[in-house]
């Protein structure tokens, strides 16, 4: 599923079934409630979830463009310009 192509509202979307892996690449900062999506992905992943986001310690995430609505400081380290998170069962 690709929200850019499909037009799915990821603020409300829930996976329709279980999948082995989910990858949420550079999208959490575009959501009003990114934690809701992460929790939904965790519930529906049989193996794990991978997320990446820009690091607000390096980039002014909210000023990057108007679609960036959330700065997820708790998801980040302090040095690199991008962060990856991995959650596994």
C-alpha positions in Angstrom: 0.0 0.0 0.0 1.3 3.4 -0.9 -0.7 6.4 0.5 0.7 8.7 -2.1 -0.6 6.5 -4.9 -3.7 5.0 -3.2 -4.9 8.1 -1.5 -5.3 6.2 1.8 -5.6 8.3 4.9 -2.9 6.8 7.1 -4.2 8.8 10.1 -7.1 6.4 10.1 -5.9 3.3 8.2 -5.5 -0.1 9.9 -4.0 -3.1 8.1 -6.7 -5.4 6.7 -4.8 -8.6 7.7 -1.6 -9.8 9.2 1.7 -9.4 7.3 5.2 -10.5 8.1 6.8 -7.1 7.9 5.7 -3.5 7.6 8.0 -0.7 6.4 7.0 2.9 7.1 9.7 5.0 5.4 9.7 8.7 5.9 6.0 9.0 6.6 5.4 9.2 10.4 6.2 12.9 10.4 3.3 13.5 8.0 0.7 12.1 10.4 -1.2 13.9 13.2 -1.1 10.8 15.4 1.8 8.7 14.2 1.8 6.5 17.3 -1.6 5.2 16.4 -0.3 3.9 13.0 2.8 2.4 14.6 0.7 0.5 17.2 -1.6 -0.8 14.4 1.4 -2.0 12.4 2.8 -3.7 15.5 -0.5 -5.5 16.1 -0.7 -6.8 12.5 3.0 -7.7 12.0 4.0 -11.3 12.5 7.7 -10.6 12.3 8.3 -6.8 12.7 8.0 -3.2 11.7 10.7 -0.9 10.3 10.3 2.9 10.4 12.5 5.7 9.2 12.1 9.5 9.8 14.2 12.7 9.5 16.0 13.6 12.7 14.6 16.9 14.2 17.9 17.3 16.1 19.5 17.9 12.7 16.7 19.1 10.5 13.8 21.5 11.2 11.3 18.8 10.4 8.2 21.0 10.7 9.7 23.6 8.3 10.8 21.1 5.7 7.5 21.4 3.9 3.8 21.9 5.0 3.0 18.2 5.0 5.3 17.6 8.0 3.0 18.1 10.9 4.7 16.1 13.7 8.1 16.2 15.2 8.8 12.8 16.8 11.7 13.7 19.1 11.4 10.5 21.1 12.0 8.4 18.0 15.5 9.9 17.4 19.1 9.8 18.3 21.1 13.0 18.3 23.5 12.9 15.4 22.5 11.5 12.0 20.0 13.2 9.6 17.8 10.2 9.5 16.8 7.5 12.0 15.7 4.0 11.6 13.6 2.1 14.1 13.1 -1.7 14.2 10.6 -3.5 16.3 10.4 -7.3 16.2 8.3 -9.9 17.8 
